[in-house]
Amino acid sequence: MNVRPIQPISIWTPQGEKSLTYLALADFFDYHFDNGAGKVTYKLIAMEGEPEAAVDYVVNNLEIPSDVIQQWGESDDVIWDYVATNLGLTLI
């Protein structure tokens, strides 16, 4: 699983307000390089103390359109940028 820091965002949980500080791209699936779309599973994570105490507060899938898949090469940056932009997040 790949993880990158984000500008913190706050959400409300049953345990109160939490600050999410990391975006993880956990799984790329159902993607095709023949003009088809794909999907990615993302997680929004809060570090609560030590790295072992990371908690996934949001886990969901996002469709990646075919034009973005076609730009995907050796670097996953195009996928990171697409996911962050669509979720309204800022990678830091």
C-alpha positions as CSV (number, residue, x, y, z in Angstrom):
1,M,0.0,0.0,0.0
2,N,1.4,3.4,-1.0
3,V,0.8,6.3,1.5
4,R,1.4,10.0,1.0
5,P,0.8,12.9,3.4
6,I,-2.0,15.4,2.8
7,Q,-2.9,18.8,4.1
8,P,-4.9,17.7,7.2
9,I,-8.7,17.6,6.9
10,S,-11.1,17.1,9.8
11,I,-14.0,14.6,10.0
12,W,-16.5,13.7,12.6
13,T,-16.5,10.1,13.9
14,P,-18.4,8.3,16.7
15,Q,-15.3,9.0,18.8
16,G,-15.4,12.8,18.0
17,E,-13.4,14.9,15.5
18,K,-10.4,13.3,13.8
19,S,-7.7,14.9,11.7
20,L,-6.9,12.9,8.6
21,T,-3.3,13.4,7.5
22,Y,-2.6,10.6,5.0
23,L,-4.0,9.3,1.7
24,A,-3.3,5.7,0.8
25,L,-3.8,4.0,-2.5
26,A,-4.4,0.5,-1.5
27,D,-5.5,-1.4,-4.6
28,F,-5.6,-0.7,-8.4
29,F,-8.0,-3.0,-10.1
30,D,-10.2,-3.6,-13.1
31,Y,-8.0,-1.3,-15.2
32,H,-7.2,-1.8,-18.9
33,F,-4.8,0.0,-21.1
34,D,-7.1,-0.6,-24.1
35,N,-9.2,2.5,-23.7
36,G,-11.0,1.2,-20.7
37,A,-11.5,2.8,-17.2
38,G,-10.2,1.3,-14.0
39,K,-10.7,1.6,-10.2
40,V,-8.6,2.4,-7.2
41,T,-9.3,1.8,-3.5
42,Y,-8.2,4.7,-1.4
43,K,-8.0,5.2,2.3
44,L,-7.9,8.4,4.4
45,I,-5.8,7.8,7.5
46,A,-5.3,9.4,10.8
47,M,-2.0,8.9,12.6
48,E,-2.9,8.6,16.3
49,G,0.5,8.5,18.0
50,E,3.0,6.0,16.7
51,P,2.8,4.8,13.0
52,E,1.4,1.5,14.3
53,A,-1.6,3.4,15.6
54,A,-2.7,4.5,12.1
55,V,-6.5,4.3,11.7
56,D,-8.4,4.1,8.3
57,Y,-11.4,6.3,8.8
58,V,-12.5,6.4,5.1
59,V,-12.1,3.5,2.7
60,N,-13.8,3.7,-0.7
61,N,-13.3,3.1,-4.4
62,L,-12.9,5.7,-7.1
63,E,-13.2,5.1,-10.9
64,I,-10.3,6.2,-12.9
65,P,-11.4,7.3,-16.4
66,S,-9.7,5.8,-19.5
67,D,-8.0,9.1,-20.4
68,V,-6.2,9.1,-17.1
69,I,-5.3,5.4,-17.4
70,Q,-3.8,6.1,-20.8
71,Q,-1.4,8.7,-19.2
72,W,-0.3,6.2,-16.6
73,G,3.3,5.1,-17.1
74,E,6.1,4.0,-14.8
75,S,5.1,6.7,-12.2
76,D,1.8,6.5,-10.3
77,D,1.8,10.3,-10.0
78,V,-1.0,10.7,-12.5
79,I,-3.2,8.4,-10.4
80,W,-2.2,10.2,-7.1
81,D,-3.0,13.6,-8.6
82,Y,-6.4,12.4,-10.0
83,V,-7.5,10.9,-6.7
84,A,-6.4,13.9,-4.6
85,T,-8.0,16.3,-7.0
86,N,-11.3,14.4,-7.1
87,L,-11.4,14.1,-3.3
88,G,-10.5,17.8,-2.8
89,L,-7.2,17.0,-1.1
90,T,-3.8,18.6,-1.3
91,L,-0.8,16.3,-1.4
92,I,2.2,17.6,0.6
